[in-house]
Amino acid sequence: MKIVYQYIAHKKLLIQKYSGKACHDTYKQHLERILKEPFSKDIRYVLSDLTEMEVDDVVKSVIQTSTSRNNKVTIPFKEVLLVTTPATTAFATLLQRIGSDNAVFHFCSTIEKAISLLNVSLTPDEALIHLEDLRNEVQFKESEN
């Protein structure tokens, strides 16, 4: 699994792009990397694009993700998961139900709805540009390997 991200400081918004087969060890490393960033305590909104992520064991993935977040993340935040497949929709549904101590989760399948749920001042076109930048970063990293 590959995870790339951008932080938009003036919006307190973290945008993440997940791709490939879900891997809890990679997720934990990503979470630790984010928490070491100087901006980590300022994050209030998270947009996570799961449209290119593959989830095999949905229940196990949700429990591991929720446990890791509860153990490491102390700031309150709102997260919207962008989904397209039955597996990522199931993942998002369970994550929303199980939740995290400090998070409010939503999920949807369109960028317009994601921006609306986050309630941040960002147009869908701006969000798509950020996601495209992240998609290009994933492709660049894959070509490096």
N, C-alpha and C positions, 0 to 999 in steps of 0.2 A: 504494500500500500504506500502511496505517496500522498503527502499532505503539504500544501503550500498555503501561504497566507499573506495578507496585507492588513495593515492597521491604518485607519483614517482617524488621526488624532482629534481633529476638531469635531468629529461626530461620535467619538468614543466607540467606534465600530470596528470590529475584527471581522474580516471576510476570509473564509477558509474554503479550500477546494480539496476534496478527497477523491482519489482515484485508485483503481485496482482492488485487489482482494483485501477485505478488512483484516487488520492485524493489530491485536491489542498492544503488543510490545511497541510497535511503531507509534500507536496513538499515545501511549504513556510517555515516550520520548518527546513527541510533539508537545504534549501538555507541559512537560517539564521545561522545554525550550521556551514556550510562551510565558510561563510563570517567571522565567529569568529575565524577560524583556523589561526594560524600564517602564513601558506603558501598561504592563499587565494589570496593575491596580486601578487603572483608569477605564478599563473595558466595561461597558455597560450593555452593549448590543453585539450579537454575534450572528452572522449569516454564514451558514455552513452548506456548501453545495455538495450533495451526496449523489448527484446524477450520474457520476462515473465510478461510484464505489460498488463493489460486489460484496454481498453479505451472505455467508453460508449458514452459520449458526446464529440466527437472529437473537434468540433469548440469551445465549451466552455472551454475545457481543454487547447487548444492552446492559446486562448485569455488570460486566467488567467496566464498561464506560462509566456507568453511574457510580460505581464504587470508587474508581479512580478520581472522578470529579469531586465526590464528597470528601475524599481524603486529602485533596490538594487545593481545591478552589474555595476561597473564603469570601470573595466579593459577590454581591448580587448581580445577576445579568439576565437579559432576555435573549433567547436564541431561537432563530427560525431555521429549520432544516429544509432545504430544497430537495425534493425527491421526485423520482420518475418511475421507478420499478416497484413491483409488489414487495420485494425484499426490503428495499430502503423505506418504503411506506410502513411496513410492519416494524422495522427498526425504530422509525420515528414515533410511531404510535405507542410502542412499548416504552420508549424513553420518556415520552410525555406522561405516560401513566405512572411509571416508576419514579421519574423525576430525579432531581438532584436537590440537595439542601438549599442551594442559593439560586437556582435557575427556574425560569419560566420558559417552557418549551412550546413551540408551535411548529407545524410543518405544512407545506403546501407544494404545489407543482409549478407555480409561475413566479417569475421575479416580481411582477407587479404586486401580487398578494404578499410576497415575502417582505417587500418594502413597507406595505401597508401594515402588516402585523408588527414589524419592528418599530414603526412610527418614528423613523428617522428622516431627516430632510435630505433625501437622495432620490434622484429620479431613476426609473427603471433603466434608462439608457446608461446612466452613470454606473449603476450596479453591474450591468452587462459588460461594460468596458473593463471594470475591475476583474470580473470573473474571466473574461477573455485573456487578460494579462496573466492571471493565475494559470489558466489552461495552457498558455504558451510557455510558461515557466515549467510546468510539468513535462511538456513535450521536449523542452530544451534539456531538462535533467535526464529524461529517458535517452536522448541522443548522446549524452555524455557517457553513459554506461556502456 
